[in-house]
Amino acid sequence: MTVGVEKLTYWLRRDHPKSRRRRVLAAGVAALLAWFVFGGRQGLFALAMSQREKASLNAQIADLTAQNARLEAEANALAADPGACEKVAREQLQLMRPGEIIYRFE
C-alpha cells in the first residue's frame, strides 16, 4: 500500500518528467468543462435566460386569457342585448338615428 502512495506522490510532483503536459491537459479539460457548464446554447446562463423568457411568456398568456374572457363576455352581452349593441354602435361608430345631431367637443 505504501508503494502505491509513493507512486502517486511522485506522479503529482513538479519534478516529474511529464508534469507540464499533465498541467496543460488538466487546464484544457477544466476549460472545456467550464464551457459546457457555463457557455454554449445549453449552459447555465442560457438556461436562466430561458427560464426568464418562459416566465414572461406565461405572464403574457395569462393576460391574453383574461382579455379573451373579457371580450367573449362582451360579445355574448352584445349578442343577447340589442340595447347594448346600439350603445356600442352609437359610441364607437358614431351612428345616429334619423333626426339626431351629433356634437363633437375637442
C-alpha positions as CSV (number, residue, x, y, z in Angstrom):
1,M,0.0,0.0,0.0
2,T,2.9,2.4,0.7
3,V,4.2,1.7,-2.8
4,G,1.0,3.0,-4.3
5,V,1.1,6.2,-2.3
6,E,4.7,6.7,-3.2
7,K,3.9,6.3,-6.9
8,L,1.0,8.8,-6.6
9,T,3.1,11.4,-4.8
10,Y,5.9,11.0,-7.4
11,W,3.3,11.3,-10.2
12,L,2.0,14.6,-8.7
13,R,5.4,16.1,-8.0
14,R,6.6,19.1,-10.0
15,D,9.9,17.4,-11.0
16,H,8.1,14.6,-12.7
17,P,9.1,14.4,-16.4
18,K,5.5,14.7,-17.6
19,S,4.2,17.2,-15.1
20,R,3.9,20.1,-17.6
21,R,2.0,18.0,-20.0
22,R,-0.4,16.9,-17.3
23,R,-1.0,20.5,-16.1
24,V,-1.8,21.6,-19.7
25,L,-4.1,18.7,-20.1
26,A,-5.8,19.4,-16.8
27,A,-6.2,23.1,-17.7
28,G,-7.7,22.1,-21.1
29,V,-10.1,19.7,-19.5
30,A,-11.1,22.3,-16.9
31,A,-11.7,24.9,-19.7
32,L,-13.7,22.5,-21.7
33,L,-15.8,21.6,-18.7
34,A,-16.4,25.2,-17.8
35,W,-17.5,25.9,-21.4
36,F,-20.0,23.1,-21.3
37,V,-21.4,24.2,-17.9
38,F,-21.5,27.9,-18.4
39,G,-21.3,28.6,-22.1
40,G,-23.0,27.4,-25.2
41,R,-26.6,27.1,-26.0
42,Q,-27.4,24.7,-23.2
43,G,-25.2,26.2,-20.4
44,L,-26.4,27.7,-17.1
45,F,-26.7,31.2,-18.5
46,A,-28.8,30.0,-21.4
47,L,-31.0,28.0,-19.0
48,A,-31.5,31.1,-16.8
49,M,-32.4,33.2,-19.8
50,S,-34.9,30.5,-21.0
51,Q,-36.5,30.4,-17.6
52,R,-36.9,34.2,-17.6
53,E,-38.4,34.1,-21.1
54,K,-40.7,31.3,-20.0
55,A,-42.0,33.3,-17.1
56,S,-42.5,36.3,-19.4
57,L,-44.5,34.2,-21.9
58,N,-46.6,32.7,-19.1
59,A,-47.5,36.2,-17.9
60,Q,-48.4,37.2,-21.5
61,I,-50.6,34.0,-21.8
62,A,-52.4,34.9,-18.5
63,D,-53.0,38.5,-19.7
64,L,-54.3,37.3,-23.1
65,T,-56.5,34.7,-21.5
66,A,-58.1,37.3,-19.2
67,Q,-58.5,39.6,-22.2
68,N,-60.1,36.8,-24.2
69,A,-62.6,36.0,-21.4
70,R,-63.5,39.7,-21.1
71,L,-64.0,40.1,-24.9
72,E,-66.0,36.9,-25.0
73,A,-68.3,38.1,-22.2
74,E,-68.7,41.5,-24.1
75,A,-69.5,39.6,-27.3
76,N,-72.1,37.5,-25.5
77,A,-73.7,40.6,-24.0
78,L,-73.8,42.3,-27.4
79,A,-75.5,39.3,-28.9
80,A,-78.1,38.9,-26.2
81,D,-79.0,42.6,-25.6
82,P,-79.9,44.8,-28.6
83,G,-79.7,47.9,-26.4
84,A,-76.0,47.2,-25.6
85,C,-75.4,46.7,-29.3
86,E,-77.0,50.1,-30.1
87,K,-74.9,51.8,-27.4
88,V,-71.7,50.4,-28.8
89,A,-72.7,51.4,-32.4
90,R,-73.5,55.0,-31.2
91,E,-70.3,55.4,-29.1
92,Q,-67.7,53.8,-31.3
93,L,-69.1,54.1,-34.8
94,Q,-70.8,57.5,-34.2
95,L,-74.0,56.2,-35.7
96,M,-77.2,58.1,-35.1
97,R,-81.0,57.8,-35.6
98,P,-82.7,59.9,-38.2
99,G,-83.2,63.4,-37.0
100,E,-80.5,63.3,-34.3
101,I,-77.5,65.6,-34.3
102,I,-74.0,64.6,-33.0
103,Y,-71.9,67.2,-31.3
104,R,-68.2,66.8,-31.0
105,F,-66.1,68.5,-28.4
106,E,-62.3,68.6,-28.7
